[in-house]
């Protein structure tokens, strides 16, 4: 939760209040090493639908569910801005394949660092 609050650029207090917890909830978890209550995990997923629940619970995978989708959308928008046409489905598939391969390479690079 702390990493996610930092990712959002909000204070621990703001994050705690956003999920319906007391203003010091996240700070208490950090300082006392407490476990996060299941009801607050559920509330996080409800309030922040792009948050990956698997990451929230286990710390594995991507923090955000939409990382790949946003990358695809960004590239398609860039192509449109550059006035390059995507002529048919095969071009779209090549574009998506390139994005997925890039994501996989980045993940493999991260695994080597750990």
N, C-alpha and C positions, 0 to 999 in steps of 0.2 A: 504494500500500500504506500509506503514511503517513496519508493522509486516512482510509482505512478503519480503521486502528488507532485513530486519534483518534475516529472515529465510534463504535467499540466501547467507547471509554473505557479502553483498555488501553495499557500502555507498549510502546515499540518492542521491548523485550526479550521481554515476554510474547507479543507477536504473532510475533516471529521464532521463538520456541520452539514456538508453536502450529502452525507450518507445517513443523516439523522442521529449521529452520535453526539456526545458532549464535546465541547470545544477542545478539551485536552485528551480525548480518546487516543488519537494516533501518537501523541507524545508519550502517553503512559505505556503504550505497546512497545515503543522504542526503548524507553528508559528502564522499564521493569521486565522487558523480555516476555511480555504476556502473549498469549495466543489470541488471534483474531476470532471473534465470535462468528459462527455460521450465519447468523442473521445479518451481520454487517457485510459478509462476503456476498450474500444474496443481494443486499441493497446496492453494493458497488456495481454489480453486474447490471442491475436494473437502472441505476442512474447513469452509468457509463457503458452504453451498449457496445461500443467499439473495443472495450477492454476484454482481453482474452481470459476467460475464466480458468482455463488450464494454467496459464501463466500465473494468475493471481494465487491459485492454490498451491501449485508445485514449483513455480519459478522456471518452468521449462517452456520452450517455444518462444514465440513473439509476444511482446506485451500487448500489441494492438492487433485485433482481428483483421483490420482492413489494410494492413501494410501493402500487400500485393495488389489489391484492388486499386488503392490510391496510386500506386506506381503505374498501373495500366492506364488509368484515367488520365494521369499527368502526361504520359507519353502520347496518348491519342490526342489530347488537347494541344500538346506541343505541335504535333503533326498538322492539326487544323490551323493553328496560329501561323505555321510556316507555309500554309497553303499547299501542303503536299497531300495528294489524294491517296486514300486507301481504296484501291480499285475493286478488290474482291475479298472473299473470306480467306483465301490463302495468305494474303498479305497480313490480315488480322491475326491469323494463326501463327505466322512467323514472328510477328511482333510479340504476341503473348509468350511463345516459346522462348524468345530471347530474354524476356523479363524474368521468366521462371528460372532459366539457367543462371542468370545473374544472381537472383535471390539464393539459389542453391550454392553457388560459389561463395557468396558472402557467408552463408551459414557454415560451410565447410571451413572457411578461414577462421571463423569464430571458434569452432570446435578445436582447431589446432592450437589456438591460443590458450585454451583451458587445460 
